[in-house]
Amino acid sequence: MQSRVDRLCAVLAAHDVPFDVVCSDGPGEVIYEDAYQIGAIPAERGEPTPLPEGLVLAPTSAGSKRRVAASPIRHVLFDADGVLQDIPGGWYAAMEPYLEERTREFMHRTWKDELPMLAGEGDYMPLLAATLAEYGVETPVDVVYQDVWHRIDRIEESFAIIEQLRRHGYGVHLGTNQEKYRGGHMRTTLGYDDIFDVSCYSHDLGAAKPDPAFFTEAARRIAADPSTILFIDDNPDNVESARTVGFPAELWDFTQGHDTLITLLANHGIEVTPAYQR
């Protein structure tokens, strides 16, 4: 338990959050205890430290703590495209107005060019601009990028499951391959920074899935043992790589239906209520 506390203190210190460590031989009346935590009412209770302005604690209860304690999983790390979000009509349909029959050729070319940028190496926008010019597209690169790369629909049922996991006391995190421009759009315009406890964007981590280094760094940032982090992704190579690092991992995409996802979570001891029962 002390090692867990030390890791949490390290997270606070890394982000310059002030905290006090208080030790006592008489912690008070123990009112809750399980394999992971102890809750006690101290003999003398001072005023609680005020929360920073704008910070709101997620709801919690003894029931939610017991639910988490019953599972070896403490965190869930979600992929983005295909799991939490969709490109309406797909990438090809988004690009076809600009390139028609050359769309597939162009997209496969630019996806290959993008690979180093997914790991944070280089700047994608000038490279994309040059490729568009090579293919005879005269529309400015920022217009094309917004029309195609920002064409994202959030899958609200996935986010409803994330909210349930949070209410039940699990850490919920994002693990996605993105170059910095699309990643920035997701963080701010789509509001993902306000949803996830830890956001692991490949360009920021310096490694892209299925590189095992992505998962090693993700576990470090989450500050948890990989065995306690369940990873959900729609790419089998990514799932297998996560498992080599010690993550429990499941292959799933939203076209399989959210009941299937709920079953996969239940297989790891995580209870989520289907939308039609809520």
N, C-alpha and C positions, 0 to 999 in steps of 0.2 A: 504493500500500500504506500509506503514511504517513497518508493521509486516512482510511482505514479504521480504523487504530489510534486516530487522534484521536477518531473517533466512538465507539469502544468506551470510551475513557477518559472521554468526556463522559457516557456512560451510568453508569459507575461513580461519577463525581463527583456526578451527579444523585441517586444513592441513598446518598450518604455512605459509599461503600465505599473504604477506604484502598488505595492502590496506589503502586508506584514505577515510574518510567520510567528505564530503564538504557540508555545508549548506549555503543557500543564500535566501534572500527575493526577489531577482530579478534573476530568473533562466535564463532569456533570452527569445528568440523568440520560442514559442511552435510551432513545425512543425508536430507533430503527437500525437494523444491522443485517447485512448479507455478505456474500463472498467478496464484494467489491467496495463497500462503503459502510460507514457508521455515521448515524445522525444522533447528536446529543444536544440537550438543552443545558447550557453552562450554568454553574451556580450563580454567577453574576452576569447579567446580560446588559451590554452597553447599547447605545444607539447604533443601528446599522449604518455602514458607510453609504452615503448617497451615491446613486448611480450617476455616471456621466450623462450630461444633457443629451437627449435623443436616443439613449440606450433603453431598450425594453427587454425584459427577461421573458423567455418562452415559458408557457404554462407548464407546470410539473405537478406531480402528485406521488404519493407513496405507491399507488397502483402502477404508474408509468415507470417508476424506478424498479419495481419488482419485475415488470415485463422485460425491461432491458437486462436485468440481472439474470433472468432465466436463459438468455441466449449468449453464446460466446462472442457474437458479433456486437460491436459497440458503435460501428460507423458503417455508412454505405456511401460508396464512391460511384457516381453516375457519369457515364459518357453523355455527350450532348446530341449530336446529329444521329437521328434514328431512334433515340431513346427518350430525350426530352424535347426535341424540336425536329421540325420537318421543313424541307424545301418544297413548297407547293409545286406539284407537277414535275419536280426533279430538276437537277442541274441543266440537263440538255434543253428542256423546255424553256428555262429561264434565259438561256443564251441564244436560242434559235432565231429570235428577231434580229440579231446582229449578224449571224453567220450562216443561217439556213443549213444547207447540206454539209458545210464544213464544221459544224458545231462539235461533233464528236471528236474529230481530229484535233481541233483547237483545245477542247477541254482536257483531253488526255495529255496534250503537250504542256499546258499550263499547270496541270496537277503535278506533273513530273518536275517542272521548274520550281514549283512551290515547296518541294520537300525540305530543302535546307532551311527555308524560312519558318517551317513548322517547328524546327529546333532552335529558332532564334538567330539564325545566321543570315544576315543580309536584309534587304528591303524589298518586299514583294511588289509594291506599287510601280516603281520604275520598270521593273522587269515585265509586269503585265502590260504596261503602256507600250513597251517596245513590241511585244508579241501581238497586241491588237493592231498596231501600225503595220506590222509584217503581213497580217491577214487582211489589211485594207479597211479596218474599222476606223472611221473618222470621229466617232462619238468620243468625247473626253473620257479618260480612264476612270475618273471619279464618278461619272454618271453611270458607266457600265458596272462598276464595282458595286455601287449602291443598288442598282436594279437587279443584279444577279447574286452577289455575295451577301447582301443584306436581306435577301428574300427568305425570311425565316418565320415560321409559325410555331409558337409554343404549343406543346401538347399538354393541355390543361389537366388531363387526368393523371399524367405523370407527376405534375407539380402538386396535385392534391395528395398523392401518395407521399411525396416528400414532406408535405406539411404534417401528415399523420405521423411519420417517422420522427419528426422534430418534437411533436407533442408527446410522443412516447419516450423521449429522452435520448434518441440516437443522434450522433453527429451525422450531418448530411453534407456531402462534398461533391465538387465537380471535377472530372478528369477528362480533358478533351484536347485533341490535336487542332490547334488554330495558329495561324500567323497573327501578328500583332494587330492588324487592322480589323479583321473580323472578330478577334478576341476582344478588342476594345469595344466594339459595337455590342457584343453580348454582355460585357460587364456593365456598361453604362446605359445604353438605350434600352436594352431588354431587362435591365435591372438585376442581373444575376449576382452581382456582388452583395446585394441585400438579402439574397435567398440562401446562399450556401455559406457554411461555416469556414471552409477552406476551398479556394478555387485554384485548381492545378491546370493551367494552360501550358501546352507544350512549349510555346515560344518563350515563356517565362522560366520554365523548368530547365531549358537547354537540352531537352531530349523529347522525342516524339514516339508515341506508341507505334509498333510493339517493342521498342527498345526497353529492356528491363530497367534501365536507368530511370525511365519515367516513373515507374512504380516505386522504386527505391526512394526517389526524391519525394514522391507524393506521400509515402508513409512517414517520411521525416517531417514534412510540413504539417501533416495531420497530428504528429506527435503520438503515434500509436503503433503497436506491433502489427505487421501485415496480417497476421492470423485473425485479428479482430476487425478487419476492414473488408466488407463484402463489395466486390466490384461488379458493375453491370455494364455490359457493352454489346454492341451489335456486330462486332468483328471477331471471328473466331481466333485470329492470330493474336489479337490484343488480350483476349481471355486466357489463352494458353500462356502468354508471356507473364501475365499477372500471377498466374498460378505458380510459375517457376520461382517467383520472388516470395511466395508464401501467402498471397491473397487467396481467400475463397473467391471464386469468380463464376459468373453465370452469363451465358449467351442469350440475349433477348433484344428484340426490337418492337416498336409500338404496333406493327402490323400483326403481331401474334396475339394482341389483346392484353389488357391490363389484368384480367383474371389469371393469365399465365404468369405474369410478373408477381402477382400476389402469392401464387403457389410456390414460385421459386424463393421468395422471401420466407414463406412459412417453412420451407425445407431447411432453412438456416435458423429457425426458431424465432422469426420476426413476424408478429401478427399485424396485419393491416386489414381494415374493413373495406370490402368492395363498395363502389359508389352507390349501387342500388340498395345497399343495406344501411347506408348512412342517413 
